[in-house]
Amino acid sequence: MSIASIGSLGGIGTLLSGITRSGGGSDSSGIAELFGPAVISDLSAAEAATGAILGARFGEPAQLPPAALEQQDQARRRRLIAAQTALLEKDYAKVRDVAGEMIRQNPRDAAANHLIARSYAGEGDSQEALEYYGRASELEPDNARYASDYRNAQILRHTDEAVIKTAQKMLRDPGQRAAALRLFSEVAARSERADNLLAMGDALYDVRARQQALGAYFAALEVSDGKELEHVLERAKRLVSDAPNAPITHRFIGEIYLRQGKFDEAIASLTIARDLEPADPNFILALADGYAARGAQRLADGDLTGARNDYSDAKALRPLYDEYNRGLADARIRLGGQWLVRGALNSALGELNSARATLPADAPELKRRLAGLYYSLGNRYAGQGDRLTAASTFQSAYDLNDSLANKTALAGARDVLGLQYMSEEKFEDAVIAFQAAVDLFPNNETYAQHLADAQARLGE
C-alpha cells in the first residue's frame, strides 16, 4: 500500500496516539498500517485478536468430561475477548485482572502471560514486561510471536540509540521486519529525542517503508522545536515529493509550519490537504485550526481586521466550536472599540452586534467588555440626538450586564424616547417606551407620571 492510498488517516492527534506518547494501543482506522505498533498488529478487531491468540495451544487441563472441557474453553474465549478489548482501550489494570484469572484457571496459559506482558509494556514497565514475555515464550516455545516479543523485550533494555541500530539491521531481513517495526514502535512510545525518531524514520524510508517513516516523522514532530523542526520539514518535503497527491503529507507539512509560526505557509499546505480530500472532516478541522492560529497571532499583533477574517474562515469550517467563536467575538469587540474611538458609530455598532451573535456563553470577560462598549456607544448616540438607537444600544448593554448603571441608563433612554414620541403625537409608541422605563423602576414617580400622561392622550 502506498502513502497516497492512505490519504485519509484522521487527525494528527489520532495518528500519534498509537505510535508516540501512548505507550502502545490505538484504534484500528489504518494507523497500524502506517506504523505497525505491536499492540495492535494482531488486535485490530476483537474477532481477529481472539482468533490469533486462540491459535496458541491451551495448557493441558485436568481430565474433565467433554462437556466440561467445552464450557471451560468458552469461558476462556470470553476472557480473552475481554482482555483484548481492555488492551485496545489501554485499560491495563483490567487486562491484568482478566488475564490473571485465566492464569489461576490454568497456570500454563501462555496467551494470558503474553497479554500481561503487553499491558506492562503499554505502561512502560519494561522489567515486568520482559518477565511475562519470557514466561509466555517458555510455555509456548514454538510460538514465533511470543519468541519475537521476548527477544524485543531484551533488546529494549538498552538505550534508544542501541535499539534503533539493532532494528535497522533487522529491517534488512524480511523475516525480521515485523519485529523491527515493533521495536521502532516501542522506541517511539518512550523517546523524547527528535534525532532518535528521525533516525528511525530515515531507516524506514531507506527500505521503502514510507508509511512507517511518516509515522516516525510525526513522532519526531511532537518532540521537536527550533532547528529540529527544520530537519522534520526536510523529511516531510521529501515525502510530499514522493506522493504529491497524499493529503496526509501536506497536512504534515502544514503542522510543521504552524509549529514554526509560518501561518501563511501552513494554511497553504493545509488547504491542499483539504482540497485533496474535501469530504474528510479531519482535514477540514486541521485547516480551521490553521486559520484560528493565524487569527490568534494577528489578534496579538493588533491586526484586528485580519484576525476577524481568519476567525470567520475558521468558524465557517467549524461553526459550533467555542474557541473560534471566542476569538472572532474578541476581534470584533476590539474593532468595535476602534470604530467608536474614531466616531464611526454605525460601524462600531455593526461590529458589536456581530460580536454578540458569536459570543460563547462561557465568556464573562468578553461579555463585560462588550457591555461596556454598548454603554459608551449608547451615550454617543444619545449625545447626537438619536434616541431610538441609544435606547436599543443601552438595552444590549443591560442584557449583557444588568448593573445599576446600565439599568439606569436604559430607563432614562426609554423615558427620553417616550417624550420624543409624545412630541410627535405617537402616543402608542410613547406608552410602550414609558412602560419600559416604569418596568425597570416601578417606584420612579417621573416615569409613572409620563406613562399616565401618555395613556391619557392615547385614550382621547
N, C-alpha and C positions, 0 to 999 in steps of 0.2 A: 504493500500500500504506500502511495506517495504522500508527501506533505500536502500537495494540492487536494488530495482526496479526503483530508481531514480538516477542511477549511473551517468547519463549524464545530468547535470543541467547547463552547461555553466560555464563561468569564475567566479571567486570569486567576482570580482567587480560587475558582473551582479547579483550574488546571494545576495550580501549585499545591492544592490540598493533598494530592496523592503522592507528591514526589519531593516535597521540601520539608517544611517545618512539621508536617503532620506526624511523622514517625510511623508512616505506613498507614494503609487504609485509604479508600477513596470511593467514588461512585463508579459505575460501570458505563459511563457515557462515551467511552473512547479514549480515556486518559491512559488506560493500561496499554493500549496500542501505541500511544505517544511515547511512553517511557518505560512501561512494563514493570511496575513495582511488584515485589514478591507477594505482598499481602493480597493483591487482587489478581495475580496472574492466573489462578485457577479458581477464583471466587467471584466471578462477575455476576453470577446469579446463584440463588440458593440451590437450584436443581443441579447445576453444573458442579458446584462446590461439593454437594453431597455425593454425587456420582464419583468424583475424583477420589475423595477420601475413602468412600466405601469400597473402592477398588483395592485398598490395602487389606491384608489378611487380618481377621479378628484374632484376638488372643484366644487360646484354647479354653472354652468354658468347662465347668464341671459337667459330668454326664447328666443331661436333662432330657425329658421326653421331647419329641419333635415339636409339639405344640408350645411347650415352654421355651424351647430354643427360638422359635419364630417370634414369640412375644418379646423375648429379650432383644432380638435383632431389631424389631420395630421400635422398641424403647430407645435403643442406641441411635437409630436413624433420627429419631425426633431430637435427641440431644445434640447430634451432630449439626442438624439444621439450626437449632437454637444457638449453638456456639459459633457456627459460621456467620450467622446473621449478626450476632454481637460483635464479631471481629470486624465485619464491614461497617458497623456503626461505631467502632472504636470504643465499645464498652468492654474494656479489657478485664475488668474485675468479674463481669458476668461470664466472659469466656472461661476464666479460670474456675469459677464456681461450677459451670456446667461440665467442663472437661474433667474437673476434679471428681465429680460424681461418676463420670464414666470410668475413671481410674479406680475408684472404690469398687465399682462393679467388676472390673477386670484390670488388675494391676499391669497387665501386659498389653494394654491398648496403646499401640504406637501412635495412632492418629490423635488421641487425646493429648499425649505428651507433645506432639508436634503443634497442636493448637495452643497449648500453654506457652510453648517456646515463642510462637509468633505474637502472643499477647505481650510477653515481656519485651520482645523486640520492638513492638509498637510503642512501648513506653520508654524505650531507650535503655533498658536494663540488660546490657549485653552479657553479663555474667550469668544471670538466671536463664536467659535465652540459650546460651551455649550449653548449659547443663541439660535442659529439656530437649534441645535438638539432639544432643548426644544420646539421651535415653531413647528417643524415637528411632534414631538410626541403629542403635544396638538391638532394639526389639524387632526391627524390620530391616535387616542388613541388605536385603535385595531391593529396597525401595530407593530408586535413584534420586528422587526429590528430597527425601529425608537426608540421604548422604550428602547431597549437594548443599543443602541448607546448613548442615553441621560443619562442612568444610568452610562455607562462607562465614559462619559464626566465629570460627577460629581465626580466619583472616581479618575479620572486623575488630579483633582485639588490638590491632596495630593502628598506627597513625593514618589519617586520611590520605596522606601522600603515598604511603606504602600500599594502602588498599587500592588506590587508583592505579598505581603501577602494576599491581597484580591483575587487576581487572582488565587493564589494557592488553596484557599478554593473553588473557583468557578470551578476549574478544576475537582474536585472530583464529581461534579454534571454533568452528561452527558448533561442535558438540558442547562447548562450554559457554556459548554466547548467552543463553538464558540465565545461567548462574552469574555471569559477569554483569548483566543488566540488573540483577537483584542486588549485587554488591554496590553498583552505582546508585541504586535507589536508596540503599541504607546510608551511604555517604551523604547523598543529597538531603536526607532527613536530619542529619546531625551536623553537617558542616556549616560553619559561619564564615568561610573564606571564599570569596569570589574566584580567586585564582584556582582553587581546587575544583570548583564547579565548572569553570571554563575549561580546565584541562580534561575533565570528564566529557564535556560536550565536544571538544575537539577530537578526542579519541573515538567517540561515537560517529562523528561526522566523517572521520577518515575511513571508517569501514562502511560508509554509506548508510548508516542508521540515522537518517536525517530527522525523523520524527523524534527519536530519543534524544538526539542532540539538541533539538529545540527545547525539549523538557529540561535538560540540564542548563541551558542558557537562561530559561525562565527562572530556574532556581538561583542562578548567579545574579540575575537582576534584583532578586529580593534582598540580597545582602550587599549590593554594590552602592557605591557613591563616588563622587569626584571622578578621577581618572579611570576608575574601574568601569564606569558607565560607558566610556568611550570604547573600551575593549568589548563590552557586551554589544554595543551598537555595531561594531565592526563585524561581529559574527551574525548579527541579525540581518545586516545588509547582504551578507553572503547567502543567507537562506532565502531572502527575497529574490536574489538573482537566480537562485536555483528553481524557485517556484513562485513566479510573479503573480500567479492567479490564486494563491492560497491566502485567504483573508487573515488567518491567524498570524502569519508572519508580518503582515502590515500592521496588525494590531500590536504585535510585539514591539515593533519599531516605535509606534505611537506611544506606548507606555514608557519606553526608554526616554523619548523626547520630553514627556511630561515630567519624569524624574529630573531631567536636566533643566527644566523651566523653559524649554523651547516650545512654546504653546502653539505657535503658527504651524511649525513642522509637525507637531503631534496631531493637530486637528486634520492636517492634510493626509497623514497616514491613516488615521482612524476613519476618515471619510472614505478612503479607498477600500478599507476593510468592510465598512458598512455597505458600500456600493457593490462589492463582490458577493455579498451575502445579505441582501436587503431584508430578508424575512427573519433573520436570526436576531432575537432580542438582545443577545449578549453583545453583538457588535453595535447595535443601536445604543445600548446603555453606555458602552465604552466611549462612543462619540459624544454622548450627552455629558459624560464626566469630563471629557476634554474641553468642551465649551465652558462648563462650570469652572474648571480650573483656571482657564484664561480669564473668565469673568471675575473670579476672586482676586487674581493678580491685578487686573485693571482697576478693580474697586480700591485695592490698597494703594495703587499709583495715582488715584484721583481721576482716572479716565471713566467718568460716570456713564457717559453715553455708550462707550464700548462695553462696559460691564453690563449695562442694561441689555444691550443687544445679544451679548453672549449668553446671559442667563435666560433670555427669551428663547434663544435657539435650544438651549438645554431643556427648558420647560416644554417646548414643542415636541421634543423627542421622548420626554418622560414627564407628562403633565402633573402627576399627583405626588411627585417627590418633594417633600417639605424643604429639604436643603436647597433645592433650586428655587423654590418659591420664596424662601427666606432671602436668598441672595438677590433675587430680582426685586423683591419689595425694598430691600435695603438700598439698592441702586436708585430706584425710583423715588424713594423718600429723600435721598440726598440731592437728586436732580430737582425735585420739587422745592427744596430749600434754596438751591441756587437760583431758580427762576423767581422765587419770592424776593430774594435779595435784589435781583435786577428789576423788580417791579413788573415782571410779566406774570400777572396774577392768573390769567386763564391757563397759561402753560403750566404754572405751578399746580393749579387745581387738577388739571388733567393727569399729571404725574402722581399726585397724591391719591386721586381716585383709583388709578391703575394699581398703585401700591396696595391700597386697601383691598382690592379684589383678589390679590395673590397672597395676602398676609397669612401665614400659618397661625393656627390657634395658639400654639405654644411659643409665642414670640413677644413676651411682655415689654422688652426694651424697645423693640421696633414699634410696638403699639403706642408706647408712651411718647416716642419721638414724633410719630405720625399725628397723634392727637395735639401735640404742642404746635406743630406746623399748621394744622387746620385752625387752631385758635388764633394764631398770628394772622393767617390769611383771612379769617373772618373779620378781624379788626380792620384789615386793609380794605376789604370790600365795603365795610360799614363806613369807613372814612371817605370812600368815593361815592357814597350815597346809594350803592347797590344793596338795598336792604334784603331783597329776596335771596340773593346768592350768599350774603352774610349769614342769614338765618340758616340756610341749608348747610353752610360750612361749619357754623357753630354746632349744628346738630351732629355732624360727623365727629367733631371733637368730643362731644358729650357721649356719643355712642361708644367711642373707644376708651374714654376715661371720664367717668361720672363724678369728677371732682366738683367741689363747690364753685370753683372759679368757672369751669366750663358750664355748669348748670346755670349760674347767674348770667353769664354772657348769652347763653341760649335764650333764657327767659326774656332778657332785655331786648334781644334781637327780634323775638316774636312780637313783643309789645310794640316796638317801633314799627315793625312791618304792619301790624294791625292799624296803627294810627295812619300810615300811608294809605291803606285801603279805605279807611274812613274818609280821608280827604278826597279820594277818588270815587266815593259813594259805592264802593264794592263791599257792601255790608256783610254779605255771606262770607266772603274771604276774611273780613275783619273778625268776625265771630270765631272762625277757625283759628286765626292767629292768636287772638286774645285767650281763647280757651287753652291753647298750648302753654301760654305763659302761666295761666292760673293752675294748670295741672302740675307744673313744676313748683310753684309757690302758692299753695291754696290760701295762705293767710295774708298775702300781699294785697292790701286794700286798693292800691292804684290799679293793679291788674284786674281785680274784681270789678272795680267801677268802670273801667274801659270795656270789659266784657258786657256788663249790664247796659251800657250806653249803646253798644253795637247791636245787642239783641233787641233793644227798644226801637232803634232805627230800622232794623230788618223787619220788625213787626208792623211798621206803619203802612 
